[in-house]
């Protein structure tokens, strides 16, 4: 009995083993496929990521040639590792970030090298016992002061990396046990290898498919304003239940596109920071007013908060009653549609860099609709209607009036940007472009008009910009 | 004449020179005083900054002892610079960030060292010509893949620094022109110096006035919710023009305290990230549910968007008319005051880590006030009033009803946090504490009740947390 039981158990064990092995294989296959899909998606979302990775590989391989080429190696010998380190650490996604880090590293090394050599020389004079004490004191003092300076917001935003390298180089040079002449030689070699590494990064990052932080910022702001416009254009129909317009599946997604914008101030800030390091490129001259983009972004975010409130009413259980709807529908739809159109024309004006004058007429329309709704509310129409039924509709109206004011402010800030950045004056092409974009979109989705990412060149999506900005976190 | 003119000119020149020298001295003095004031303010805003700077100085001085102590130096000779580098680069403001970077650096060096040595050995076998080609290929492949992996959000958020060090170490080890046995020796020495540097940082950062990212996150969330509470508590009186309550200068500032919260999601995210690296400390055990704080923060931010809308009505030119005011004042003030009280009790419950049950009654009060206002709106009271006059007041009511819902959601998420983190059950001490805090504040400012930063221990202000988070940007 026991043997029989045992043998049965054994067969069971093998069958089970085979089964669980099979299950494991299947699971492994599933996981691999999932990973492959994730990798593919990451690359497809922003193909520049793949190119960036290849660029880093190329730069590292080039710099490591130092080790293989005897004539080069004999010049620098082991300090050649500094070139490799520089490439790994300095090469960032955008040109601005790479340039900023490279310049920070170079300048800090130069200054700290000189100061460190001086400290070393001074300590050398003070005899055998005094030397380590004095050196220790210098290192302590320098590290403490520099670390504290890193807390200053202005220094942190632009020179944080430089301060770090300053502390590092000063400590290395002043502490090292070499003789004076060797130290100068060391500092000189470190500086030249860093320059070689930094130059490699900067050249590759500019020459091969450059990613300009400034252009990203420009496109990000335009895209965000466009998303607000998309919401507002679609809002009227969506809120009043779109009588007579057929359902479009993409609607909800397009309408809620603005949400990613609510928290994008950090990406905008760091992109503007990087952009300030960039030389003139393409449509953007050196000293392009990047800070104004932040102002536009802040105003647009204020509008986005209002839109978040509107979105709440879109998803609320209590819908506007039909009798109220008939009264306010026209004015509300006009306000929403015209503000939306104005925002989208503003976005397009930023994108193609022309004066945003074509948006003004839409803003005027929206303002006159706001005026209408105010006088409508004053009229005697409402006396017979239950106030509770009126409230949601009236609240939406009042938020929309706010949105019109926000749109005006955004337009003013974009006008300021356009004049400071000397955008071309708007001629016929703008309205023609808009028209062509509109008609292309109309085919897919009759009542929501979108200038989508793919329609206009190289707009980075949120997903690509946010990691780019946070990519800065935690380097060597 | 000419001579006279010339000599007059000369005297004039000297006088002018003396004057401009005086002006320069004065300007220099002003600038110096201003700088000193800025430095003092930076230190006073968060004295932990000064302590952090001193800690960095101490750690660097300790590690540089390697160079002065002959017995230690002879063990490591030049690789001792890695210890200094590690300290400069790994020492961060909070324990979590320091630990995270240290562990990332150690693990990455270990893995990349092994892999690099393997690659070097493999390339060695392939002959004189094949070696550099194969090595170049390995470096290129590794750098490309690792750089691409850094784009994965999960890897970026926790292991970005590790990936960087992985690329660096692999390249250094595999490329270096040493013999195999020397390479193992090099890898071993690099690893041990890095461990020494890292351990120095971690020990100093934990032992001397530790700054825990987890505690900062805990306090930040509590403080932010409290700010919302402050606004709501003050809102009713402020909106209805505070009849019978004397003016208080600090009001506006307290009311607008919530503004910094609108954009704090980035600081919250990075603090939660660092906190996950931290061991158990004080009131927080290891594996404290830090992610739930983010959930609470997100819900509270949604409430903050509503409050931003309310604030717009506070500053609007059109004020609520007196006849409307008399009707809605009570219910609105109750909703606002009770939600505010609830939020402040929730904040206090987080701060002192007790079950937030005392907030429930306030939420119930706010909910019943919301119910009242709804039935009030349904009643016939409004028939004689011009609708335009009603609108601002009614809109404020409807936003307040929204705020009450938000408050409920926040309370639910804090209940979840309290049960997961096993907060103590609330007994008498909580209400007693609140009472004592209240009566202390009442003296200064009769109708705005604040549990200010200084009242409860170690709450970091926004200004200290935001830079701390962004401090991570751009290291070596």
Interface residues (C-beta under 8 A of the other chain):
Chain A: X38 X39 X42 X43 X49 X50 X52 X53 X54 X56 X57 X58 X60 X61 X64 X65 X67 X68 X73 X81 X84 X85 X88 X89 X100 X101 X104 X132 X135 X136 X139 X140 X141 X142 X143 X144 X145 X147 X148 X150 X151 X152 X153 X156 X157 X160 X161 X164 X165 X167 X168 X171 X172 X175 X176 X177 X262 X263 X265 X266 X270 X305 X306 X308 X309 X312 X374 X377 X378 X382 X383 X386 X387 X388 X390 X391 X392 X394 X395 X398 X399 X402 X467 X470 X471 X472 X473 X474 X475 X476
Chain B: X38 X39 X42 X43 X49 X50 X52 X53 X54 X56 X57 X58 X60 X61 X64 X65 X67 X68 X73 X81 X84 X85 X88 X89 X100 X101 X104 X132 X135 X136 X139 X140 X141 X142 X143 X144 X145 X147 X148 X150 X151 X152 X153 X156 X157 X160 X161 X164 X165 X167 X168 X171 X172 X175 X176 X177 X262 X263 X265 X266 X270 X305 X306 X308 X309 X312 X374 X377 X378 X382 X383 X386 X387 X388 X390 X391 X392 X394 X395 X398 X399 X402 X467 X470 X471 X472 X473 X474 X475 X476
